[in-house]
């Protein structure tokens, strides 16, 4: 818990600077907008809500599939406990890597930068309460539409079956539409596939960046070095580590073999 609070407080001076830069960039882009969205019309806020949530989904999904984005996002998954305090584990390097660009299309369609920031903040507030094991299941209609503690427990799991699932911010519908939804079917094991085993916030904040530069040193060519930045976490030029897709394929193949053996034994 103390580590989570330290990581959260550590973002304050960084966010003070980066948020100002982001607002400035969005404001420049707003000058070249194709349309103008009125701030006093309900339908503009509806468009903003869905646009923000869809942007968050793709930012979140790609943060699990592109290693230099994962180097920041990994911090949020580092806790081996799943509590409200673990929701405070936020990366220090996220905005520096340009993740705000996932929302950059909004000023271009005429949404004022201030509206974008307000909606992003509301999304963060919503996501805080889903970090809990206390709430088991909510009404079916709510579970079907919204991100819930049950859905988010799956997302924070290090079990192979659950890896890279349920990237929702507020709405779980995006995961169902784009094929990344996974129902909670057993109690998850939280944390990373290889846990950091440290409560030092500086170690956690820069852990994966350190690993990336370690892998760059052993790379044989520029192509492999680029792959260590842009390929999914777990990719390696010599196959010594595995990606989520590889791990899940092996798990599926293993289950298929076991099912065939069981079937043959029955026959």
C-alpha positions in Angstrom: 0.0 0.0 0.0 2.8 2.4 0.9 4.5 1.6 -2.4 1.3 2.4 -4.3 0.9 5.7 -2.5 4.6 6.5 -3.3 4.1 5.8 -7.0 1.0 7.9 -7.0 2.6 10.9 -5.3 5.6 10.5 -7.6 3.4 11.4 -10.6 2.4 14.8 -9.2 5.4 16.9 -10.3 5.6 14.9 -13.6 1.9 15.4 -14.3 2.1 19.1 -13.5 4.6 19.5 -16.4 3.3 16.9 -18.9 -0.4 17.8 -18.6 0.5 21.4 -19.4 2.3 20.3 -22.5 -0.5 18.0 -23.5 -3.1 20.8 -23.2 -0.8 23.1 -25.2 -0.5 20.5 -28.0 -4.2 19.8 -28.0 -4.9 23.5 -28.2 -2.7 23.9 -31.2 -4.4 21.0 -32.9 -7.8 22.5 -32.0 -6.9 25.4 -34.2 -7.0 23.1 -37.2 -10.3 21.4 -36.3 -12.6 20.3 -39.1 -15.8 21.0 -37.0 -16.7 22.7 -33.8 -18.5 20.8 -31.1 -20.7 22.9 -28.8 -19.9 22.6 -25.1 -23.5 23.3 -24.1 -25.1 20.4 -26.0 -25.7 17.0 -24.4 -25.0 15.1 -27.6 -21.5 16.6 -27.8 -20.8 15.1 -24.4 -22.2 11.8 -25.4 -19.8 11.7 -28.4 -17.0 12.7 -26.1 -17.8 10.0 -23.6 -17.8 7.2 -26.2 -14.8 8.6 -28.1 -12.8 8.9 -24.9 -13.7 5.4 -23.8 -12.8 3.9 -27.2 -9.5 5.8 -27.2 -8.8 4.4 -23.7 -9.5 0.9 -24.9 -7.0 1.0 -27.7 -4.4 2.8 -25.6 -4.8 0.2 -22.9 -4.8 -2.8 -25.3 -1.7 -1.6 -27.2 0.0 -0.9 -23.9 -0.1 -4.7 -23.4 1.1 -5.4 -27.0 3.9 -2.9 -27.6 6.8 -3.3 -25.2 7.9 0.4 -24.9 4.3 1.2 -23.9 4.2 -1.8 -21.6 7.4 -0.5 -19.9 5.2 2.2 -18.4 1.9 0.4 -18.0 3.6 -2.5 -16.3 3.8 -0.4 -13.1 0.1 -0.6 -12.7 0.1 -4.4 -12.8 3.1 -4.8 -10.5 1.1 -5.3 -7.2 0.5 -8.9 -6.1 -2.6 -7.7 -4.2 -5.8 -6.4 -5.7 -7.1 -3.5 -3.6 -8.2 0.1 -4.0 -4.6 1.1 -3.2 -3.3 -0.9 -6.1 -5.4 1.3 -8.3 -3.1 4.1 -7.3 0.0 2.5 -8.9 0.4 4.8 -11.9 3.5 5.0 -14.1 5.8 8.0 -14.1 6.8 7.7 -17.8 3.4 7.1 -19.5 2.8 10.6 -20.9 6.5 10.9 -21.8 6.1 8.0 -24.2 3.3 9.8 -26.0 0.2 7.9 -24.9 -1.8 11.1 -24.9 -1.7 10.9 -28.7 -4.4 8.2 -28.6 -6.8 11.2 -27.8 -5.2 13.6 -30.3 -8.0 13.0 -32.9 -10.6 14.6 -30.6 -9.4 18.3 -30.9 -9.3 17.8 -34.7 -13.1 16.9 -34.8 -13.8 20.0 -32.7 -13.8 18.9 -29.1 -12.3 21.5 -26.9 -9.1 20.4 -25.1 -10.7 21.2 -21.7 -13.6 18.8 -22.4 -11.1 16.1 -23.3 -9.2 16.5 -20.0 -12.5 16.6 -18.0 -13.7 13.3 -19.6 -10.3 11.6 -19.1 -10.4 12.6 -15.5 -13.9 11.2 -15.1 -12.8 8.0 -16.6 -9.9 7.7 -14.1 -12.2 8.3 -11.2 -14.6 5.5 -12.5 -11.8 3.1 -12.9 -10.6 3.5 -9.3 -13.4 1.6 -7.6 -13.1 -1.5 -9.8 -9.8 -2.4 -8.0 -11.4 -4.6 -5.3 -12.1 -8.2 -4.4 -14.9 -7.1 -2.0 -17.5 -6.8 -4.7 -18.0 -10.1 -6.4 -20.7 -9.7 -9.1 -23.0 -6.9 -9.9 -26.4 -7.2 -11.7 -26.2 -9.0 -15.1 -27.2 -5.9 -17.0 -24.4 -3.9 -15.4 -21.8 -6.6 -15.9 -22.9 -6.8 -19.6 -22.2 -3.1 -20.3 -19.8 -1.7 -17.8 -16.3 -2.5 -16.5 -16.7 -4.0 -13.1 -14.4 -5.4 -10.4 -15.0 -8.9 -11.7 -13.9 -7.9 -15.2 -10.9 -5.9 -13.9 -9.7 -8.7 -11.7 -9.3 -10.8 -14.8 -7.3 -8.0 -16.4 -4.9 -7.8 -13.4 -4.3 -11.5 -13.4 -1.1 -13.2 -14.3 -2.8 -16.5 -15.1 -2.1 -17.4 -18.8 -5.8 -17.8 -19.5 -6.5 -14.2 -18.4 -3.5 -12.4 -19.9 -4.3 -9.4 -22.1 -8.0 -9.5 -21.5 -10.6 -6.9 -20.5 -8.9 -3.6 -21.4 -12.1 -1.6 -20.7 -12.1 1.8 -19.1 -15.7 2.4 -18.3 -17.5 0.2 -20.9 -16.8 -3.5 -21.3 -18.5 -3.5 -24.7 -15.3 -2.7 -26.5 -13.7 -5.9 -25.3 -16.7 -7.9 -26.5 -16.7 -6.1 -29.9 -12.9 -6.6 -30.5 -12.6 -10.1 -29.1 -10.6 -9.4 -25.9 -13.3 -10.2 -23.3 -12.8 -12.9 -20.7 -15.3 -13.9 -18.0 -14.0 -14.4 -14.5 -14.1 -18.2 -14.1 -11.6 -18.8 -11.3 -9.8 -16.7 -8.7 -6.9 -14.9 -10.3 -3.3 -14.7 -9.3 -2.4 -11.0 -9.3 0.8 -9.4 -10.4 3.2 -10.0 -13.3 4.2 -13.3 -14.9 7.6 -12.6 -13.3 7.0 -10.5 -10.2 9.5 -7.8 -9.4 9.8 -8.7 -5.7 10.5 -5.2 -4.5 8.6 -2.5 -2.7 11.0 0.2 -3.9 8.9 2.6 -6.1 12.0 3.6 -8.2 12.8 -0.1 -8.9 9.2 -0.7 -9.9 8.9 2.5 -12.0 11.9 1.8 -14.1 12.0 -2.1 -13.9 10.9 -2.8 -17.5 12.9 0.1 -19.0 16.0 -1.5 -17.4 15.0 -4.9 -18.9 14.6 -3.3 -22.4 18.1 -1.7 -22.3 19.5 -5.0 -21.1 17.9 -6.8 -24.1 19.2 -4.1 -26.4 22.8 -4.8 -25.3 22.5 -8.4 -26.4 20.8 -7.6 -29.7 22.8 -8.5 -32.8 21.4 -5.9 -35.2 19.2 -2.8 -35.5 16.2 -4.8 -36.6 16.2 -6.8 -33.4 16.7 -3.7 -31.3 13.6 -2.1 -32.9 11.7 -5.3 -32.3 12.5 -5.1 -28.6 10.8 -1.8 -28.5 7.8 -2.5 -30.7 7.1 -6.3 -30.4 4.9 -7.6 -27.6 6.4 -8.1 -24.1 8.1 -11.5 -24.0 9.4 -11.4 -27.5 13.1 -12.3 -27.8 15.4 -12.8 -30.8 16.6 -16.2 -29.5 13.2 -17.5 -28.2 14.3 -17.6 -24.5 11.2 -15.7 -23.5 7.6 -16.0 -24.7 4.8 -13.6 -25.6 1.2 -13.9 -24.3 0.1 -15.3 -27.6 2.8 -18.0 -27.5 1.9 -18.9 -23.9 -1.8 -19.1 -24.6 -1.2 -21.2 -27.7 0.9 -23.6 -25.7 -1.7 -23.8 -23.0 -4.4 -24.5 -25.6 -2.3 -27.2 -27.3 -1.6 -28.8 -23.9 -5.3 -28.9 -23.1 -6.1 -30.4 -26.5 -3.5 -33.1 -26.0 -4.9 -33.9 -22.5 -8.5 -34.0 -23.9 -7.4 -36.4 -26.7 -5.6 -38.7 -24.2 -8.6 -38.7 -21.9 -10.9 -39.5 -24.9 -8.7 -42.4 -26.0 -8.6 -43.8 -22.5 -12.4 -43.7 -22.4 -12.6 -45.5 -25.7 
